[in-house]
Amino acid sequence: MDSIPLVIISGQVATSLIGQDAFQEADTAGITTPITKYNYLVRKVENLPQVLKEAFYIARTGRPGPVLIDIVTDVFDARLDFHYPKEVHLLGYQGSQHPRRADVQRAAEALRRARRPVIMAGGGVVLSDTGGELTRLAEKTGIPVVTTLMGKGAVPDTLPQHLGMLGMHGSYAANMAVSGCDLLLAFGVRFDERSTAKASLFAPAARIVHFNVEPGEINKIIPVQVAVPGDLRESLPLFAQLAEPLAAACKEQTAPWREQGEAMKEEVPCTAHACRGGISPETALKKAAARAPQDTIVVTDVGQHQMWAAQFFPTREARHFITSGGLGTMGFGLPAALGAKVGEPDKTVLLITGDGSVLMNCQEFTTLPTYGIHVKTIVLKNGQLGLVRQLQGLFRGGRYSQTELIRKPSMAKIAEAMGIPSRSISRPEELEAGLDFLFGGDDSALLEIAIPEDERVYPVVPGSKGLDQMILGREG
């Protein structure tokens, strides 16, 4: 769902036992078919080199995704003279296709007539490492920018005309800009419902240009006027080149629109409503962002804390905000933070999680000291599955069901028992000392912050509404 290239090697029972319900036998290839890009069952050792080569090729090309290699025990026990193939030839699989110049030319021509354009950046920009190119395009043309959740960091949050994240919990400025634009340049997005809200009401006045590596994603959800299938590593630089002669004029003629967007960002910022009984998540995350190194890699779980992190923790470069957006997998955060630290050992990795999500994989706290992996963790504790409870409160008449963590376990005590120095705070005056503790050294540490039980994420777009029909606060 998040287009992550991943190769998984799993073990299968011996060939002679397949189909006999042998001990721990499972049809792994069959079970995973709906959730992988491709999978293999390897029964012969001589097939293994080719399968490995193909698996990594498929996982990385086109729209990236997971590939499973299920290997029977016989193969693990066998020997062969291993020669890794140099090339891959797969019938029926194209990989990453080259964009057509004519398509990109039409996209550039659409820019000539626009007075209210918006750039929408998604996870595809991050995966293709084209954020720098897109940022330069935005700076030259002056076009306002919005990102999806998975696109956060594709363009620096500090860019003046960056209006924030759009969607169900997007900023007022981003959602209103998309609702009022006359041209939407969408790069590497899927137009999922969390970004678009009700599809039939999305960008109603806009001519939509869709750049995507996967042709099947274009016109799947949102009808577009200009389709540009192909790898962004080729199509985006070509678009920037063709748009270069129009850049100065575009920047001048869109100035009023850009100023309107920046004014909306100032007038209606994302904000938490500082309820009684705890520390405001907005204050906690903004102060944490001020204390953390600028190149900190932020990883989140899924829930209210995820949305607050997206709203209140600035991201300045790609691959520095890691989250589960497509499927929204609670429990994702701690294993992902562990992997991020292994991949970038010299950078600070900060896990922002909630007391509901972190319970799902909290056993991985033992992995950190075992292997000397150092991750900082903030747990926003409200004793609730907050995002679901918020939906029950707003749209189900307050009929709450199975969203309260009755025992309200202390993650600080759990993590401490697993070897992670931890501290709990519950009053605003304790926040500074708590952050001193969290960021005071290079080792792992956990800070559990009590936040109000009834705090909500705003804005919120009801499922049947358009992006411009947001609930902005409690008065809504």
Sequence and secondary structure as in RCSB ss.txt:
>XXXX:A:sequence
MDSIPLVIISGQVATSLIGQDAFQEADTAGITTPITKYNYLVRKVENLPQVLKEAFYIARTGRPGPVLIDIVTDV
FDARLDFHYPKEVHLLGYQGSQHPRRADVQRAAEALRRARRPVIMAGGGVVLSDTGGELTRLAEKTGIPVVTTLM
GKGAVPDTLPQHLGMLGMHGSYAANMAVSGCDLLLAFGVRFDERSTAKASLFAPAARIVHFNVEPGEINKIIPVQ
VAVPGDLRESLPLFAQLAEPLAAACKEQTAPWREQGEAMKEEVPCTAHACRGGISPETALKKAAARAPQDTIVVT
DVGQHQMWAAQFFPTREARHFITSGGLGTMGFGLPAALGAKVGEPDKTVLLITGDGSVLMNCQEFTTLPTYGIHV
KTIVLKNGQLGLVRQLQGLFRGGRYSQTELIRKPSMAKIAEAMGIPSRSISRPEELEAGLDFLFGGDDSALLEIA
IPEDERVYPVVPGSKGLDQMILGREG
>XXXX:A:secstr
     EEEEEEE  GGGTTTT TT   HHHHHGGGSSEEEEE SGGGHHHHHHHHHHHHHSSS  EEEEEEEHHH
HH        S    TT   S    HHHHHHHHHHHHH SSEEEEE HHHHHTT HHHHHHHHHHH   EEE ST
TTTSS TTSTTEEEE STT  HHHHHHHHH SEEEEES    HHHHSSGGGSSTT EEEEEES GGGTTSSS  S
EEEES HHHHHHHHHHHHHHHHHHHHHHTHHHHHHHHHHHHHS       SSS  HHHHHHHHHHHS TT EEEE
 SSHHHHHHHHHS   STTSEE   SS  TT HHHHHHHHHHHSTTS EEEEEETTTGGGSGGGGGHHHHHT   
EEEEEE SB HHHHHHHHHHSTT   S B TT   HHHHHHHTT  EEEE SGGGHHHHHHHHHSSSS EEEEEE
  TT   SSB  TTS TTS B STT 
